[in-house]
């Protein structure tokens, strides 16, 4: 059982976590509404073929039916969602523009499949043009990456339905119509100096040679290399062209103040009706959602610790096994290198194999999630094989080692099935507390937990169904990972503590990805091409895994020391990672929405989680009060 002092610390951590979520969400809401002068509406409308399309509509107070305002359709890139357009949406709306931050088809809260129905571009523009608060002759389009394809398709569907466009690290002829000197109208091309997709988008394999791309020169109507910063064509004629090369990379331009300023300036030149506003505030909203995310992660630690103080869940606790990993020093370093290096080394190959082996369809509807699952399972098997070989070598050297380990673990008070079942329930409630907070944040503040490309957001009914499906293989992987992790990385020959092992796990697990990204990006910065140019997408997708694996390492080690078993840590890790992966990526397969789950996900499940947590909190407080009386 936990001591009264330990319970006080856990309750304090829980209170801090909730406070961070509320403070971060309130800050985000204050910024995105420009302190109340902009209304942010979560809108859903019917798109092509009857599909449901989602977006955030930013409406400044100056936009009314009597004084219709200029508007901008802003679209995120592949495997992102509408919130990735926060910088543009906030800065444009606070300057008097109505902004629709759209979820592409199969992304965020819009119906699947991805790549269908013009990526929802035509439907988004039609919706915006139909609003009585919008001037239909004064609309701009902006899209990042595949969002550029979305707005290009919108422009093709309504050639006279918009006035200007920004292609943000995107291109014409990229899942959309080709560009000409006359189409699209008044276009700003923002393309990063260290762009990973230069060859894919503008047929310029080396990003430094972009200005000489025949495709780009054709669009700019010139036979000479395009000069960045020079205005080509005429704004009045709708043929204006300009190229900017910010010192950033593909995902970085979405969070670049200089780029945001250039986009605002372009629409100021090509649309009528906006007004000036001092500085930029969107980054404060980004910090707010980061603070909320930190609170969401901390609440998992706190809730799990508090639940373990109850009689029901304390029964799963066992003595922490004696360390049986490699000896501290070079043997442990070699073990750590293998643990972190092999998953990073196989990341590109195994992901590619997974997508090829199991194409997106009605069941496994997310190519990205499927690739990650295959990569994870294959690495789990490799980890078990390495552990088996290591254990065999150790037994040969010290036949008593395995006996001591078994004695240290002892026999569980519960049968294994009951122990695993209670561990699963505890894990579900712990991660469920974080999910409940993100649902509350979405309801109160219209914001989720995110920073840059990392996110945790409420699940739609379709994504909840996919979550349940992908949770099974992810759970299998994390059972394998935590089994090997807490044997190979728990060093012998030197004293250790829970804190030191948490830090070691949080560093070792993502270290391989850090090295992988450095190896791939150094050639891009030096010569203009990635070391593996064919793996641009997976290179960027690897970013979040650096943070996710660090959090997983800390969580799994924490619960291993709290329970003496791998189960809670494995289940918590599986729930968190599956939520992150499934919730934040595209649905490519034609997955039918489970209508009955919508109510479960949005209303019933959060309410049940809240009820259970309240009951547990009351029981913990009574137990704590009872102990205080006994001590007195």
N, C-alpha and C positions, 0 to 999 in steps of 0.2 A: 504493500500500500504506500501511497505517497504521503510524505510528511506535510503538516500544515504549512510550513515555510515553502515547500515545493508547490503546493496548491496555490498559494498566494502569488508565486512567481508565474505560474501558468495562467492564472486569471488575469494578472497584469499584462502578460503577453497577449492574451486574447483581447483585452480591452484596447491595447495599443494597436493591434491588427485591425480591429473594427474602426477605430478612430482614423487610421491611415486610409482605409477604404472610403470612409465618409468625407474626410478632408480632401483626398485626391479627387473624388467624384465631384464634390462641390466646386473645387477649383476648376475642373474641366468644364463644368456647366457654366460657371461664371464667365469663362473665356469664350466658349463657343457661342454663347448668347450675347457676347459683348456687353456684359453687365445688364442684360435685360432689353437691349435695343434690337436684338435679333431673336426671332422665334425659331427654334429648331424642331421640326416636325418629322416624326418617323412615318413615312408614307409608303403605301402599297397600292399598286394599280395593275390593271390587266394589260399585258403586252401581247406580242405576236403569238398566234396559235393558242390564245387563252391562258398563257402562262402568267404566274404572279411575279411582279417586278417590285423590288424594294429599293428604297433610297432614303437619305436624310435631306430634307428640304429646309434650307436656311432662308428665312424671310425677314428682311430688315423692316423696321417700322415704317419706313418711307414708301414701301411697296404696297399700294392699295389699288382697288379697281379704278379709282379716280386718277391715281398717279402711277400707272404701271411702270415697272422698273426694268432696267436691263437685266439679263440673266445669263448664267453660265452652266452648262452641263459638264460636270467634272467626273472623270471615271478612273478608277484604280487599275493596277496591272494584274497579271495572272497570279493566281493563288494568293490574292489579297482580298480586301473588302472595302466598303465605302469609307471607313474611317481612315484609310491611307491617304485620303484627299483632304485631311483636316487643315493643313497649312493653307491651301488654296481656298477652301470653303470658308474658313474663318476670316482670312484677310480680304477676300472679295465681298463677303456679306457685310462686314463692318464698314465697307466703303459704298454700300447701297445696292449691291447686286443680289438678286435672288439666285441661289446656288442649289442645284440638285446634285448631291454626291450619290452616284448611282452604284448599285450592286450589279455587276455583270451577270449574265446568265450563268447559273450553276455556282455562283459565288455568294458569300454572305447569306442573305435571307431571300435571294431570288431563286426561283425554280430552276432545276436542272433541265437539260444538260448544258454544260459549258460549251462554248463555241457555237451554240445554236442561236437562231433568231437575230442575226446581226449583232450578237453579244449584248442585246437589249438596247443598243444605241438608237435605232429608229423609234422604239417605244418610248425611250427616255426623252428624246427631243420632242416627240409628239405630245407627251404629257406636259412638258414645260411650256410649249407653245399654246396649250389649251388653258393655262392658268390666266384668270382675268387680272392678276396682279403683275403679269409679265408683258413687256412690249414685244410682240412676236417678230418685229423687224429689227430687233436689237439683242440678238442672242449670240453668245460665244460658246465654243466647244473646246474642251481641254481633256487630254487623256494621256496617262502614263503607261508606257510599254504596250501591253495588249489593250489597255484603255484607249490608246491611239487608234487601234483598229476599230474599236467600238465607235468612236466619234467619226472616223472616216466612213463607216457604214451609215451612220446617221446623216452625214453630209450628202452621201450618195442618194439616200432615200428622200431628202428634202434639200435639193440643190439651192433653192432660194429661201430656205428656212433658217438660215444662220448668217452671221455677218463676218465672223473671224474664228480662228482656230489656233490652238497651241498643241503641238506634238512634243510631249515631254519624254525624251529618250524612247521615241517611237519612230515610225516611218510610214510612208505611203506604200501601197503594194504589200503590206505585211498583214495578211488575213483580211485584206480590204482592197479597195480600188487603187490603182496606180495614180501618182500625182502628175500633174502637167503644169505649165506656166499659169493656167487659168483655174486649176482645181487642185486642192480645195481653196476656198476664198481666204485672203489675208492670213497667211500662216506663219507663225513663229515656230521654228524648229530648235528645240533645246536638246543638245546631245552631249553627254558628258565626255570629258577628255579621256577618262579611264573607263570607257564603256565596254562592258562584257559582250554585248550583242551587236557590235558594229557590223560584223560579217553577215549575220542573220538578217538584219534590218535594212542596211543600205548597201549590201554587197561589197563592203570594204573590210576585209579580214583584219587589217591593221587599223585600229581606231585613229591613229595619227594621219592616215591617208583619207579620212572621211571627206575632206573638202574637195578631193579630186574624184569622188564617186560619180560615175556617169548618171546614175539614178538620181542623185541629189542635184547635179548640174542641170539635168533635164527639167526637174521640178522648178528650179530657180530661173530657167530660161536663159542659161549662159553656157558658153563653150569653154569658159575659164574656170579654174578652181574657185569655189565659193569663198568669199571673204567674210569671216565671222564679224558680226556687228554692223555690216553694211546693209542698208535697206535696198531691196530689189523690187521692181514693179511699183504699183501705185495703190495706196489705201483706198482712194476714191473709186478706182476701177475694180477693186476687189482682188488685185493680183499681187499685193504686197507679199514679200518674202524676207525673212531674216533668220540667220543662223547664229546661235550662241553655243559656246563650248565651256561650260563651267568646270572648274577643277574638282570633279567629284566622280562617282561611279553610278551604275544603274539604279540601285535602290536609294542611294544617297541624295539624288536630286529631289526626291519627294520631301526631304527634311533639310533643305538648303535655303537659308534666308535670302541669299543673293538671287537664287532662281525664283523663289516666290515673288520677290520684288520685281523681277523682269516680267513675270507673267501678269502681275497686276498692272505694270506699265503698258504692256502690249494691249490689254483689254481697254485700258484708259485711252489709248490712241485709236483703237478700232471700233469701240462701242461708245455710245453716248449715254450720259446720265449718272455715271459713278461720281464719287467725290473723294477728296483726300482724307487720309487718317494717319495719324503719327505712328511711326514705327511698326513693329509686328508683335503680336501677342500669342500666336498659335503655339509657340514652343512652351509657354506656361501650361497650356492644356496638356501637352505631351508629358511634361513633368508631373502633372496631376494624375494622369492615368498610370504613370510609372509608380508613383507613390501608392496608388490603389492596388497595383499588381503586387507590390512588396507586401502590403497588408494582406492580400489574398493568400500569398504563400505562407506568411507567418501564422495565419489562422489555422492552417493545416497542422503545423507543429503544436500549437496551443490546444486545439480541439482533440487531437490524438492523445496528448499527454493528460488532458482532463478526463477523457473517457477511460484511460487506463487506471484512473484512480477509483473508478466504480467497481463494485463487487463483481458485476457480470464480466467486465472486460479484464479486470486484474487477474482473472483465472488463466489467461493465456500467457502470463509472464513466466519466464523460465530463467535460470541462471545464465548469464552471458558466457558462452563457451570460451575456453582459453584460446588465445591466438595460436593459429597453426599455419600461418603463411610463411613466406620467405623470410630469412633472417635479415635484420636491418643492415643496410649497407648496399653493396653491389647486387647481391641476390634479389633484394627487394626492388631496387631500381630497374633491374632487367625485367622483373615481373610487372612493374608499373608500365614500362615501355610497351610490353606486349599487350597489356590490358587496354592501353589508350591508342596504340598504334594500329593494331589489326582492324578495329572498326573503321578508323579513318581511311586506312589503305584500301579497304574493300567498299567504301561508301559508294563510289561511282559505279563500279562493276555490279555489285549486288542489287542496287536500285534499278539499274538498267535491265538486268535479268528479270527482276520481279515484274516490271511493267510489261516486258515481252512475254513472260510466262502466263500472266493473268491480266489480260486486257480489261479495261473498265467496262462494266456491264450492269445488269439489273441488280446484281448482288454486291460484288466488290466494285463500288461505283466511283472510287477515287484513285486515279492512277498514282498520284503522289503517295497516298497512304499505303497503297498496296506495295509500292516499291520500298518504302521505309520498313514495312512489316517483314518483307522477304529479307532485306538487309539485316534486320534485327534478329530474326530467327536463325539465319545462317551464322551470324556472329555468336549467338548464344550457344549453338552446337560447337563451334570452334572453341569457345571459352571452356565448355565442359570437357572437351577433349584435352585441352592444355592442362586443366586441373587434374584430370585422371592420370596423365603422364607424370605431372609433378607429385601427386600423392603417391604414385607407385615408387618413384625415386626416393621420396622421403621414407616410405615404409622399408625400403631396402636398406637405407642408412640407419634408421631408427625404428625397429619393429614395434616399440611401445608408443609411438607418437599417436597412432589412430586410437589406441586404447584410452590414452589420457584424454583425448578429445571427446570420446564417447562418455567417459565418466564425468567430464566437466559439464556436458550438456544435460545429463541426467534424464530421467523419464518424465514426460509431461504429466501434469495433474489431470489434464483433459485428454480424452482420446483424440487422435490426430484429426479426425474429421470434424469434431466439435471445435478444436483449436483453430483449424483453418477457417471454419465457418464464422467464428467470432472475430477472427482477424479480418475477414472480408467485410463484415458489417462495420467494424471499427474504421476500416479504411474508407468505406463508402460514406460514412458520416463525416469523417475528417475532410475529405475532398469535397463532400457535399456542402460543408460549411462555406468553403470558398466559392462553390457554385452558387449557393444561395446569396452570397454577398454580391456576386457579379450580376445576378438577376435583379437584386435590389438597386444596384448602381445603374443598371440599364433603365429601370423603371423611374427612379428619382431624377437621374442626371443625364439620361441618354448617352452614357459612356460606358465602356467596358474596361478591362485591364489590358494595357498594351504599352509598348515602347518600341518605336521604330518598326522592325519586322516581326517582333515577338508579341503574341496576343493570347488572351483568354476571353472568350465571349459566350453569351448564351447560345444554346443549340436550338436550331429549328427542329421540327418533327422528323424531317428526312435525315438530318445530321444526327439526331439522337438514335435513330434506327441504325445508321452506319456506325455510330459510336459503340453500340452494343456488339455489333458484328466484329469490328476491329479490336475491341477490348480483349477478346479471347486470345488471339495470337500475341498481342502485346503483353498480356499477363504471362503467357508461357515464356516469352523472352525475358521478362524481368525476374521471374522465378529463377531462370538460369543465370542471369547476370548477378543478382544478389547472392546466390549460392556461391559463385566463384569469387565475387568481389570481397565477401567477408571471410574468405579463406586465403586467397592469394595476396590481398592488400593489407591484411592484419599482421603486421610484422612481428617477429619474435626477436629476442635478444636485446630489447630496449623497451622501457616502460612506455605505455601509451594510455590515452584517455579518450573518452567519447569525442571531446572537442577536437583533439588532434587527428583522430581518424575521420571525422566529418570533413575537416579541412583537406586532408589528403585525398579523400574520395572526390570532393568537389573540384580539386585541381587535376587529378589524374584522369578522370573520365572524359572531360572535354579537351584535354591538352593535345590529343592527336588531331582534333579538328582545327585547333588554332594553328598547328604546324602545317596542316593540309592547306588551309586558306593562305598562309604566308607563301608557301611553295608555289601556289597557283597564281597569286597576285603580283609577286615581285616582277616576273617577266612583263606583266601588263603595264606596270608603272615604268619599267625601264625601257621596253621595246615596243609596247603598244598592243601586245597579244597575251592572253592567258597562257599559262603553261599547257593547259588542256582546254583549248578553245571550244571543243565540242561539248564541254560540260558546264556551260555558262549557267544554266538554270539550277543545276544541282549545287554548283558552287555558291550561289546566292541562297538557296534553300538551306545550305549548311550553317548559315549564320545563327539561326535560333538554337541550333543544337548545342552550341557552345554554352549558352545560358541554361538551356533545359537540362543538359547532362550534369552541369554543376549543381543545380537544384536537386536533381534526382540523387546524385551522390550524397548530398547532405541529408536529404530526407530518409533514404534507405538506411544510412548509417545510424541516424538518430533513432529510428524505430527498432533497428537491430539491437542497440544497446538498451532500449527501454523494455524490450520483450524477450530478448535472448533467442529470437527466431527470425527467419528471413521473410515471413509471410506478410506482415503488415507493411514493411518497406517495399516489398515487391508489388503488392496490390495498390498502395498509394501511388507508386511510380507509374504503374500501368494506367490507372485512372487519369492521372494528371497529363501524361504524355498523349494518351489517346484523345483526351479533350482538346489539347493544344493542336494536335495534328489534324483530326477530323473537323474540328470547328473552324480552322483557319485556312483550309485549302479548297480547291474547286471540286465540284461533283461533275465528272465527265460522263458517267454512265447514265442511262435513262432510268433513274431510280424513281419509282412511284412513291409519292409522299404518303406516309401512314397517318391519315387524318386523325384517327383517334389518339395519337400520341401528342398532338399539338397541345391539347388541354393538359395532358400529363406533364409535359416539359415546362410549359409556361405557367401553370397554376398549381396543379395538384402536387407535383414532385417538390417544388420549393416550399409549399405549405407543410407537407409531411416532414421535410427536413427541419423546418423551423420548429414544429411541434416536438419532434424528438429531441432537438437540441435544448429546448426550454425545459423539458422533463429532466434531461440529464443535468442541466445547470441547477435546477431546484434540488435534485438529489445530492449533488456535490456540495451545495451550500449547506444543506442539512447535515451531511457527514462532517463537513469542516466545523460547523457549529458544535456538533456533538463531541468532536475531539477536543475542541477548545474548552468545553465544560469539564471534560475528564482531566485535562492537563491542569485546569484551575483547581 
